[in-house]
Amino acid sequence: SQLLVNTIAAVLTKVALLLALALIVLGFILKNIYFWTNHALILLVVACPCALVLASPIATASALVAAAKRQVLIKSATTLEALATIDTVALDKTGTLTQGHCRVIQIHSLSSNNNKKEILRLAASLETRSAHPLAAAIINEATGCVSQYALEYLSDNVREFRVEAGGGISGFVDDRLVAIGNANFCQVRSDQFESIPSASIFIAIDDEPQLALQILDPLRPEAMDAVRCFRNLNLDLAILTGDQHQPAIEIANSLHISQVLAGLKPESKLQWVREVQEEKKHSVLMVGDGINDAPALSLAKVGAAMAASGTVLALQAADLGILSDDLRRLPESIELSRFCKSIIGQNITIALFLKVFIIFVAALAAGQPRLWQAILADAISLVLVLFNGIRPLAFFSSSSLFSTKVLSSSSTSTSSSYSALHSTTTSDGEYVDIENRATSVFDFE
């Protein structure tokens, strides 16, 4: 909008100068220089673009400050403007809808003669190289806490650490090959996990599956309020996650979100965002916190990262950061952006038409326009634009009223597919309709 305003102001200024020059020339021709020069000056004052040029930046700067006060850091005015066009919100699960503070709630043995304590020590030693939220859960389970003392208990003899997108992590710890991830990555046989919950990750030592860990990752207390606020703004919602289908469906059911894509690699999230934006012409707000979300955050119309718990790469790829990790700030920011857009429209109307209207009324009352009337009209329009432009500072969200009741922390078992770290390959994502249990490939509608 600022580019459009600048273009209009530049054209308006040139046209006004040419017309003023024409009026002066006409005065010489008609031998009435004072009269036509006076009208030329009135024209220049009326066409002065000061109020027009300030119509957008005043409102935008005020809105950016208002967002910052709400602990939302918006990187640019373009992002603020794009927020007003959002019609679809894609939410990551782990660390975004959930707290990302995982803990092991149950351990299942897959081998009759294994040393559970030693296996957990090896796994935790490998996890010290990982930035995934589940790493802390496994380290805590092995040592009882995450501290310098606990890390001294673990081995630092870790080499050839490797991340497999959509699978897990592996490496050698004390010269033993350790793998942590999903069933396929850890080469778990079907007969070994028949009684194991689907929301589990596995540990294999020297290519032999040893343990299955069931993980609990509680839902954020404000997640339900945030979803309700998004719906108040008539936005479509979808969950994109690299986790398995069962924990994703449990989260979606608790939030009453019917569109969920599970088992996605980073490239699959990117593909979904591209399809929805380019083929279905939606404007997507992608919300995430991990490295796996970075490609989708970068491609989306607006990318939002959880700044407090998110990774550096996600913050760099995103267009805005939620400093408090409070999801309810996002619908409030969207409403703020729409409010700012309406104010910019009002300011442009004031700048373009109010001066002409005041001059017209004054001319009718006095018989002809006066220079002082033009100056007064210019000053009035400028003051009105300035005061109207700072209204976002006093913005109060009407549709995003936060519930004062603290929601009970809903919990769900979650499994990490560890696709949250890196991606070099693509995979098909599966859309799960919670209500009808129908599936199709990337069927957003």
Disulfide bonds with the S-S distance in Angstrom:
none
